[in-house]
Amino acid sequence: MKDVLKNKIFEIISNIAEELDEDIYVIGGFVRDNILKRESKDIDIVVIGNGINLAKKIQKHLKEDCKLSIFKNFGTAMLLFEDMEVEIVGARKESYRTDSRKPIVENGSLEDDQKRRDFTINAMAISLNKKTYGKFIDPFNGIEDLKRKTIRTPLDAEITFSD
């Protein structure tokens, strides 16, 4: 999977996450589209930590080459770098009460974040961590779903769609 990470933005993000001692992954549509040999300029990054703080550090490193937008209500940040949109979010888990549609959001692990994804093909990730750089992570067998042209949810569909 390292060939998917050839753009210099991945190395920059990896280095800054290493400095902050945070685990970091490319996840979702970028991973899926590259497996399908489709060009993608929309990159989703999940960090086991604070996504907004990481994005600020990346923007500071890139200076005027990068525009930063912060969405505090959602805990996300968007970097516009060259012709790419890089969205950075902290890993989270969500739970719902039966009397509310508003989720209870907590910090989470990569696995927690993958479980809350809509489909298995959007839960695939690639490590940007120095020790495991380029490692493909597919706990729900999304790559096989791509081959079979099947749409499945990571969790029981009733749980995913009720959320």
C-alpha positions as CSV (number, residue, x, y, z in Angstrom):
1,M,0.0,0.0,0.0
2,K,3.0,2.3,0.3
3,D,2.7,3.2,-3.4
4,V,-0.7,4.8,-2.6
5,L,1.1,7.2,-0.2
6,K,3.5,8.7,-2.8
7,N,2.2,12.3,-2.4
8,K,4.5,14.3,0.0
9,I,1.6,15.3,2.2
10,F,1.5,11.8,3.7
11,E,5.1,12.0,4.8
12,I,4.6,15.4,6.2
13,I,1.5,14.3,8.2
14,S,3.4,11.2,9.4
15,N,6.4,13.2,10.6
16,I,4.2,15.7,12.5
17,A,2.1,12.9,14.1
18,E,5.4,11.2,15.1
19,E,6.5,14.5,16.8
20,L,3.2,14.6,18.7
21,D,3.4,10.9,19.5
22,E,0.0,10.2,18.0
23,D,-1.1,7.3,15.8
24,I,-2.5,8.3,12.5
25,Y,-4.2,6.7,9.5
26,V,-5.6,7.4,6.1
27,I,-9.2,6.0,6.0
28,G,-12.3,5.8,3.9
29,G,-12.9,6.9,0.4
30,F,-9.3,7.6,-0.5
31,V,-8.3,4.1,0.4
32,R,-11.3,2.6,-1.4
33,D,-10.8,4.7,-4.5
34,N,-7.1,3.8,-4.8
35,I,-7.9,0.1,-4.5
36,L,-10.3,0.6,-7.4
37,K,-7.6,2.5,-9.3
38,R,-9.6,5.7,-9.2
39,E,-7.9,9.1,-8.7
40,S,-8.9,10.7,-5.4
41,K,-8.0,14.2,-4.1
42,D,-10.2,13.9,-1.0
43,I,-8.2,12.4,1.8
44,D,-9.6,11.5,5.2
45,I,-7.2,11.2,8.1
46,V,-8.1,9.9,11.5
47,V,-5.7,10.5,14.4
48,I,-5.8,8.9,17.9
49,G,-5.7,12.4,19.4
50,N,-6.9,15.8,18.6
51,G,-7.5,16.3,14.9
52,I,-7.7,20.1,15.0
53,N,-4.4,20.4,16.9
54,L,-2.7,18.1,14.4
55,A,-4.1,20.1,11.5
56,K,-2.8,23.4,13.0
57,K,0.7,21.9,13.3
58,I,0.5,20.7,9.6
59,Q,-0.6,24.1,8.4
60,K,2.1,25.8,10.4
61,H,4.7,23.5,8.7
62,L,3.3,24.1,5.2
63,K,2.7,27.9,5.8
64,E,1.2,29.7,2.8
65,D,1.1,26.5,0.7
66,C,-1.9,25.4,2.7
67,K,-5.3,26.8,3.7
68,L,-6.8,25.6,7.0
69,S,-10.5,25.6,7.9
70,I,-11.6,24.5,11.4
71,F,-15.1,23.1,12.2
72,K,-15.1,23.1,16.0
73,N,-18.7,21.8,16.3
74,F,-17.6,18.6,14.5
75,G,-14.1,18.4,15.9
76,T,-12.7,18.4,12.4
77,A,-10.3,20.4,10.3
78,M,-9.8,20.7,6.5
79,L,-6.5,21.5,4.8
80,L,-6.5,22.6,1.2
81,F,-3.0,21.6,-0.1
82,E,-2.2,21.8,-3.7
83,D,-5.3,20.3,-5.4
84,M,-6.2,18.1,-2.4
85,E,-8.7,18.4,0.4
86,V,-7.3,16.7,3.6
87,E,-9.9,16.3,6.4
88,I,-8.5,15.5,9.8
89,V,-10.5,14.2,12.7
90,G,-9.7,12.6,16.0
91,A,-10.8,9.0,16.3
92,R,-14.1,8.8,18.1
93,K,-16.9,6.6,19.1
94,E,-20.5,7.5,19.2
95,S,-23.5,6.2,21.1
96,Y,-27.1,7.2,21.1
97,R,-29.8,7.4,23.8
98,T,-33.3,6.1,22.7
99,D,-34.8,9.6,23.5
100,S,-32.3,11.6,21.4
101,R,-30.9,11.8,17.9
102,K,-27.9,13.7,19.2
103,P,-24.9,11.3,19.7
104,I,-22.8,11.1,22.7
105,V,-19.3,11.5,21.3
106,E,-16.2,10.3,23.0
107,N,-12.5,9.9,22.1
108,G,-11.9,6.5,20.7
109,S,-9.5,4.1,19.0
110,L,-9.0,3.3,15.3
111,E,-11.3,0.3,15.8
112,D,-14.0,2.5,17.4
113,D,-13.8,4.9,14.5
114,Q,-14.0,2.1,11.9
115,K,-17.1,0.6,13.6
116,R,-19.0,3.9,13.2
117,R,-18.3,4.1,9.4
118,D,-21.3,3.6,7.1
119,F,-19.9,0.7,5.0
120,T,-17.0,-1.8,5.2
121,I,-15.5,-0.3,2.0
122,N,-15.2,3.0,3.8
123,A,-13.7,1.5,7.0
124,M,-10.5,0.4,5.4
125,A,-7.4,2.3,6.5
126,I,-3.7,2.6,5.8
127,S,-1.2,3.4,8.6
128,L,0.9,6.5,8.5
129,N,2.8,5.6,11.6
130,K,6.5,5.2,11.2
131,K,6.7,1.6,12.5
132,T,3.8,0.4,10.3
133,Y,3.8,2.9,7.4
134,G,1.8,1.7,4.5
135,K,0.2,-1.2,6.5
136,F,-3.4,-2.0,5.2
137,I,-6.0,-2.4,8.0
138,D,-9.3,-4.0,7.0
139,P,-11.1,-5.5,10.0
140,F,-14.4,-5.9,8.2
141,N,-13.1,-7.4,5.0
142,G,-14.0,-4.4,2.9
143,I,-11.6,-5.4,0.1
144,E,-13.5,-8.6,-0.5
145,D,-16.8,-6.6,-0.5
146,L,-15.2,-4.4,-3.3
147,K,-14.4,-7.5,-5.3
148,R,-17.9,-8.9,-4.8
149,K,-19.5,-5.5,-5.5
150,T,-21.3,-5.8,-2.1
151,I,-22.3,-3.0,0.2
152,R,-22.3,-4.1,3.9
153,T,-22.2,-2.2,7.2
154,P,-19.3,-2.8,9.6
155,L,-21.8,-3.5,12.4
156,D,-25.2,-5.0,12.2
157,A,-27.1,-2.9,9.7
158,E,-29.9,-2.2,12.3
159,I,-27.3,-0.6,14.6
160,T,-25.5,1.4,11.9
161,F,-28.7,2.8,10.3
162,S,-30.5,3.5,13.6
163,D,-27.4,5.7,14.5
